[in-house]
Amino acid sequence: MAAWLLLLAAAMADIGMAVALKYAQGWTRLWPSLIGLALANGAIALLTVSLRQLPVGTAFAVFTGLGAAGVAALGIVYFGESASPLRLMLIALIVVGIAGLKMAPA
């Protein structure tokens, strides 16, 4: 269970990194750039520790899927990105795939 919590924390750090880099505006703003880099390093460190107990394929798929779905959701809520029914359905499919990987035997 601890490995899954570490993986969740890694995905949250990955989401934070993406948002920070959005605010970094192409590396032109110092603090968002530094925060983005720190969160990227934290995400990789947490992912690495979770891999001690989780299969690499499952862990990486969950990590990237949660990151992608989380960033897409934040983009809709905070950055005015499209919330078309097709886009929402595709994000939901990512979440369903993540749940399936969590429930599947290792």
C-alpha positions in Angstrom: 0.0 0.0 0.0 2.9 2.4 0.8 4.2 2.0 -2.7 0.9 3.0 -4.2 0.8 6.1 -2.0 4.3 7.0 -3.1 3.2 6.5 -6.7 0.2 8.8 -6.1 2.5 11.4 -4.5 4.8 11.1 -7.6 1.9 11.8 -9.9 0.8 14.8 -7.9 4.3 16.2 -8.0 4.3 15.6 -11.8 1.0 17.5 -12.1 2.5 20.3 -10.0 5.5 20.4 -12.3 3.4 20.8 -15.4 1.4 23.7 -13.9 4.6 25.4 -12.6 6.2 25.1 -16.1 3.0 26.6 -17.6 3.6 29.6 -15.3 7.4 29.6 -16.1 6.4 30.8 -19.6 9.2 29.1 -21.5 11.8 29.4 -18.7 11.4 33.2 -18.7 10.2 33.3 -15.0 12.7 32.2 -12.4 10.6 31.0 -9.5 8.1 28.9 -11.5 11.0 27.4 -13.5 12.8 26.4 -10.3 9.6 25.0 -8.7 8.9 23.0 -11.9 12.4 21.6 -11.8 12.2 20.7 -8.1 8.8 19.0 -8.6 10.1 17.1 -11.6 13.0 15.8 -9.5 10.7 14.9 -6.6 8.3 13.1 -9.0 11.1 11.0 -10.4 12.5 10.3 -6.9 9.1 9.2 -5.6 8.5 7.0 -8.7 11.9 5.4 -8.3 11.2 4.5 -4.6 7.7 3.1 -5.5 9.4 0.8 -8.1 11.0 -1.2 -5.4 7.6 -2.9 -4.9 5.6 -2.2 -8.0 6.0 -3.6 -11.5 7.6 -1.0 -13.7 5.1 -1.2 -16.5 2.1 -0.8 -14.2 3.7 1.9 -12.1 4.8 4.0 -15.1 1.5 3.7 -16.8 -0.3 4.8 -13.7 2.2 7.6 -13.1 1.8 9.0 -16.6 -1.9 8.4 -16.7 -2.6 10.2 -13.5 -0.3 13.0 -14.6 -2.0 13.4 -17.9 -5.5 13.2 -16.6 -4.7 15.6 -13.7 -3.0 18.2 -15.9 -5.9 17.9 -18.4 -8.4 18.5 -15.7 -6.5 21.5 -14.3 -6.2 22.9 -17.8 -10.0 22.8 -18.1 -10.6 24.3 -14.7 -7.9 26.9 -14.4 -6.7 27.7 -18.0 -9.9 27.6 -19.9 -9.0 24.7 -22.1 -11.7 22.8 -24.0 -14.2 20.7 -22.0 -15.8 19.1 -25.0 -17.7 15.9 -24.4 -15.1 13.9 -26.4 -12.2 15.3 -24.4 -13.9 14.6 -21.1 -14.7 11.0 -22.3 -11.1 10.4 -23.3 -9.8 11.7 -19.9 -12.3 9.4 -18.3 -10.9 6.5 -20.3 -7.5 7.2 -19.0 -8.9 7.1 -15.4 -10.6 3.8 -16.1 -7.4 2.4 -17.5 -5.5 3.4 -14.4 -8.2 1.8 -12.2 -7.9 -1.4 -14.2 -4.1 -1.5 -13.9 -4.5 -1.0 -10.1 -6.9 -3.9 -9.9 -5.1 -6.3 -12.3 -2.8 -8.9 -10.8 0.9 -7.9 -11.0 
